[in-house]
Amino acid sequence: MNQPPPNRQPSRQQLARSATGPARQVAIEIVDETGSTNADLLARAPGLAGPVLLVARSQTAGRGRAGRSWQSAPDASLTFSLAWKFDRALPQLVGLPLAAGVAIADALHACGVDARLKWPNDVLLDERKLAGILIETAAARDGIWAIIGIGINLALPPALAERIGATAAALPQLAAAPDDLLAALLNALARALTEFGDAGLAPFTQRWNALHAWAGQQVRVLDHGQVRQQGAAVGIDDSGRLLIDSADGRVAVLSGDVSLRRTGAPPCCS
């Protein structure tokens, strides 16, 4: 059960035909295998002429937040990175993972998937982790390149489920049509990144809070294994900070090397 689907890989030509609005300016590249699409685009960033979508059919050294590995498998995962240049200073990109999360959730909703968001950079389905986001940056002469790396589980064969070692979700119903899913993601991301470049996180705050998976639930914020804050999760503010109603009042937590857990819940989605 939940085996990888028949080999059905994205097509560059189909993706280009499906691109709408600002996604039409994105150069699309698909490779059979690479270590990390984020690392590849980071190395190329100084010479990029415009936005690039790099899709890997197999990624052997995928990375998650805080140096963690992103586990994937051919035909069971959708792994890609999108390089996008912003005419903003680096501190103004602090809320970008949250805006990207909204875009991913919007695209999944359009495909019939009731995705929700967990602060700061996870996409959940039925309380299980479906996708992760890793954003890295590189300086340009006239702005900042953001490399938005995304991994989505399409299937969970036993070997991959064992490596992940935590409760995860997958999308076997969409695995046979990766072109449609990836086109929806590219179009939603390009629209969101354009909007973020113009106005920052503020237009996304209410949308993120409406998708907040743990709104009102008791949570703990861990910093290197130590409890930093605990209380009821409220949502985010326009700076991308997580608001928590603690015993000492409302506090705001800025993402760093921290993990969010529901109080009394297993460590699934850290």
CORFENRA-V465821 format. One record per residue. N is the residue number from 1. PHI is phi in degrees with one decimal (none if undefined). PSI is psi as a letter, one per 40 degrees, with the letter a starting at -180 (NA if undefined). OMEGA is omega in degrees with one decimal (none if undefined). Layout:
# CORFENRA-V465821
{{N | PHI | PSI | OMEGA} {N | PHI | PSI | OMEGA}}
This chain:
# CORFENRA-V465821
{{1 | none | i | -179.0} {2 | 58.2 | f | 177.0} {3 | -80.6 | i | 176.2} {4 | -58.4 | i | 179.1} {5 | -74.6 | i | 172.9} {6 | -56.1 | i | -175.5} {7 | -60.9 | h | -180.0} {8 | -136.7 | g | -170.8} {9 | -101.1 | i | 178.1} {10 | -60.5 | i | 178.9} {11 | -113.7 | h | 180.0} {12 | -60.8 | d | -178.9} {13 | -64.6 | d | 179.7} {14 | -66.8 | d | 178.3} {15 | -63.0 | d | 179.1} {16 | -63.0 | d | 178.9} {17 | -68.0 | d | -176.7} {18 | -87.8 | e | -177.9} {19 | -67.6 | h | 178.6} {20 | -129.4 | i | 174.9} {21 | 53.7 | b | -176.2} {22 | -64.9 | e | 178.0} {23 | -67.2 | e | -179.8} {24 | -67.0 | e | -179.5} {25 | -86.0 | e | -174.5} {26 | -86.9 | h | 172.2} {27 | -77.1 | h | -174.4} {28 | -110.9 | h | 178.5} {29 | -129.6 | h | 177.3} {30 | -129.6 | h | 179.7} {31 | -120.4 | i | 178.9} {32 | -68.8 | d | -175.8} {33 | -153.5 | i | 172.6} {34 | -155.6 | i | 176.4} {35 | -70.8 | d | -177.7} {36 | -150.0 | h | 177.8} {37 | -65.7 | d | 176.8} {38 | -63.7 | d | -179.6} {39 | -62.0 | d | 179.9} {40 | -61.7 | d | -177.6} {41 | -73.2 | d | 175.0} {42 | -60.2 | d | 179.9} {43 | -65.8 | d | -177.6} {44 | -90.4 | e | -170.5} {45 | -52.4 | d | -177.9} {46 | -59.7 | d | -177.3} {47 | -104.0 | e | -178.2} {48 | -71.6 | h | 178.5} {49 | -93.4 | e | -178.0} {50 | -171.3 | a | -177.5} {51 | -63.6 | i | -177.3} {52 | -135.2 | h | 169.7} {53 | -104.0 | h | 178.8} {54 | -116.1 | h | -178.9} {55 | -109.7 | h | 177.7} {56 | -114.7 | h | 175.6} {57 | -67.1 | d | 175.2} {58 | -141.8 | h | -179.5} {59 | -123.5 | h | -170.9} {60 | -95.6 | e | -178.4} {61 | -139.1 | f | 179.5} {62 | -63.7 | i | -176.1} {63 | -123.1 | i | 172.5} {64 | -111.2 | a | -178.8} {65 | -68.2 | i | 176.6} {66 | 59.4 | f | 175.0} {67 | 79.0 | e | 179.6} {68 | -73.8 | i | 176.9} {69 | -84.4 | i | 171.4} {70 | -102.0 | h | -177.1} {71 | -83.1 | h | 179.0} {72 | -148.2 | i | 178.5} {73 | -150.6 | i | 177.4} {74 | -55.4 | h | 178.5} {75 | 68.5 | e | 179.9} {76 | -117.9 | e | -175.6} {77 | -140.2 | i | 171.4} {78 | -113.0 | h | -175.8} {79 | -123.4 | h | -178.9} {80 | -159.4 | i | 175.2} {81 | -133.8 | i | 178.5} {82 | -123.2 | h | 176.7} {83 | -91.7 | h | -176.0} {84 | -141.5 | h | -177.9} {85 | -95.8 | h | 178.9} {86 | -116.2 | i | 173.0} {87 | -91.2 | f | -178.3} {88 | -137.1 | i | 174.2} {89 | -75.6 | i | -176.1} {90 | -54.6 | d | -179.9} {91 | -61.1 | d | -179.5} {92 | -79.2 | e | 178.7} {93 | -98.7 | e | -172.2} {94 | -60.3 | d | -178.7} {95 | -92.5 | e | -174.4} {96 | -60.0 | d | 178.7} {97 | -59.0 | d | -179.9} {98 | -71.3 | d | 176.8} {99 | -65.2 | d | 177.4} {100 | -63.9 | d | 177.4} {101 | -61.2 | d | 176.9} {102 | -60.9 | d | -179.8} {103 | -62.1 | d | -180.0} {104 | -64.0 | d | 178.7} {105 | -62.2 | d | 178.3} {106 | -60.2 | d | -179.6} {107 | -64.2 | d | 179.4} {108 | -66.3 | d | 176.6} {109 | -60.6 | d | 178.2} {110 | -63.9 | d | 177.7} {111 | -95.8 | e | 176.8} {112 | 86.8 | e | -178.0} {113 | -108.5 | h | -177.4} {114 | -85.0 | g | -178.0} {115 | -77.2 | i | 176.5} {116 | -129.6 | i | -173.9} {117 | -117.9 | i | 174.8} {118 | -122.3 | h | -179.0} {119 | -67.5 | h | 2.1} {120 | -99.4 | e | -168.2} {121 | -149.0 | f | 179.6} {122 | -115.3 | i | 173.5} {123 | -112.4 | h | -175.1} {124 | -113.4 | i | 171.1} {125 | -136.8 | h | -178.1} {126 | 53.2 | f | 176.7} {127 | 69.3 | e | 179.0} {128 | -116.3 | i | -175.6} {129 | -74.9 | h | 178.9} {130 | -101.9 | d | -174.5} {131 | -149.2 | i | 175.5} {132 | -128.2 | i | -177.4} {133 | -127.6 | h | 173.6} {134 | -128.1 | h | 179.2} {135 | -115.4 | h | 176.1} {136 | -124.7 | i | -173.5} {137 | -128.7 | i | 175.7} {138 | -141.4 | h | -178.1} {139 | -72.6 | i | 172.2} {140 | -124.0 | i | -178.6} {141 | -63.9 | d | -176.0} {142 | -123.3 | f | 178.1} {143 | 157.7 | a | -178.2} {144 | -132.1 | h | 170.5} {145 | -85.3 | h | 171.6} {146 | -104.8 | h | 175.8} {147 | -106.4 | h | -175.4} {148 | -98.7 | h | -179.9} {149 | -96.2 | h | -176.2} {150 | -135.1 | h | 173.1} {151 | -125.5 | h | -179.1} {152 | -127.4 | h | 177.1} {153 | -77.9 | h | 174.4} {154 | -96.1 | d | 178.1} {155 | -150.2 | i | -179.8} {156 | -129.4 | g | 174.0} {157 | -61.6 | i | -173.2} {158 | -53.1 | d | -177.3} {159 | -64.2 | d | 179.4} {160 | -70.1 | d | 179.0} {161 | -59.1 | d | 179.7} {162 | -68.1 | d | 179.5} {163 | -67.9 | d | -179.6} {164 | -62.7 | d | 174.2} {165 | 68.3 | e | 178.3} {166 | -152.6 | i | 179.3} {167 | -65.0 | h | -178.4} {168 | -136.6 | i | 177.5} {169 | -114.2 | i | 179.2} {170 | -146.2 | i | -176.9} {171 | -126.0 | g | -179.1} {172 | -59.6 | d | -179.3} {173 | -70.8 | e | 179.8} {174 | -108.9 | e | -174.0} {175 | -65.0 | d | -178.6} {176 | -79.5 | e | -178.9} {177 | -133.3 | g | -177.6} {178 | -64.3 | d | 177.4} {179 | -58.5 | d | -176.9} {180 | -64.6 | d | -179.4} {181 | -65.6 | d | -177.6} {182 | -66.6 | d | 176.9} {183 | -63.7 | d | 177.8} {184 | -62.4 | d | 179.1} {185 | -65.4 | d | -179.9} {186 | -61.1 | d | -178.8} {187 | -63.8 | d | -179.6} {188 | -66.7 | d | 179.1} {189 | -64.7 | d | -179.1} {190 | -62.6 | d | 176.5} {191 | -63.7 | d | -177.3} {192 | -66.1 | d | -179.1} {193 | -67.4 | d | 174.9} {194 | -63.1 | d | 179.4} {195 | -65.2 | d | 178.6} {196 | -63.7 | d | 178.2} {197 | -61.8 | d | -179.6} {198 | -81.8 | d | -168.2} {199 | -131.6 | e | -179.3} {200 | 74.6 | a | -173.2} {201 | -79.1 | d | -171.1} {202 | -49.1 | d | -179.4} {203 | -66.8 | e | -176.1} {204 | -101.0 | e | -171.7} {205 | -60.5 | d | -179.3} {206 | -64.0 | d | 179.4} {207 | -65.9 | d | 177.8} {208 | -62.9 | d | -178.2} {209 | -63.3 | d | 177.4} {210 | -69.6 | d | -179.7} {211 | -102.5 | e | -173.9} {212 | -65.0 | h | -175.0} {213 | -69.3 | d | -171.7} {214 | -112.9 | f | -179.6} {215 | -58.3 | h | 177.8} {216 | 81.5 | e | -178.5} {217 | -90.2 | i | 178.3} {218 | -74.8 | h | -176.6} {219 | -135.4 | i | 171.7} {220 | -123.5 | h | 173.9} {221 | -102.6 | h | -178.5} {222 | -103.2 | h | 176.1} {223 | -121.5 | h | -175.5} {224 | 52.4 | f | 174.9} {225 | 86.8 | e | -179.8} {226 | -99.6 | h | 178.6} {227 | -69.5 | h | -178.9} {228 | -95.8 | d | 177.0} {229 | -147.4 | i | 172.0} {230 | -151.7 | i | -178.1} {231 | 156.6 | a | -178.5} {232 | -89.7 | h | 178.1} {233 | -69.0 | h | -178.5} {234 | -101.5 | d | -175.8} {235 | 160.7 | a | 179.2} {236 | -114.0 | i | 172.3} {237 | -101.8 | a | -176.0} {238 | -70.9 | e | 174.2} {239 | -97.4 | e | -179.9} {240 | 86.4 | e | 178.5} {241 | -79.5 | i | 175.8} {242 | -81.0 | h | 178.8} {243 | -95.3 | h | -179.0} {244 | -129.6 | h | 172.6} {245 | -87.9 | h | -177.1} {246 | -99.5 | i | 177.9} {247 | -63.0 | d | -179.4} {248 | -100.5 | e | -178.8} {249 | 111.0 | a | -178.1} {250 | -77.5 | h | 178.3} {251 | -125.6 | i | 179.7} {252 | -118.2 | h | -177.4} {253 | -113.1 | h | 176.8} {254 | -94.6 | h | -176.2} {255 | -63.3 | h | 172.2} {256 | -151.8 | b | 173.8} {257 | -87.8 | g | -178.9} {258 | -125.4 | i | 177.2} {259 | -126.3 | i | -179.5} {260 | -112.1 | h | 178.8} {261 | -128.8 | i | 167.4} {262 | -76.8 | h | 179.7} {263 | -63.3 | h | 178.1} {264 | 80.8 | e | -178.6} {265 | -101.7 | i | 176.1} {266 | -66.0 | i | -175.7} {267 | -79.7 | g | -180.0} {268 | -95.4 | h | 174.3} {269 | 93.3 | f | 178.8} {270 | -78.6 | NA | none}}
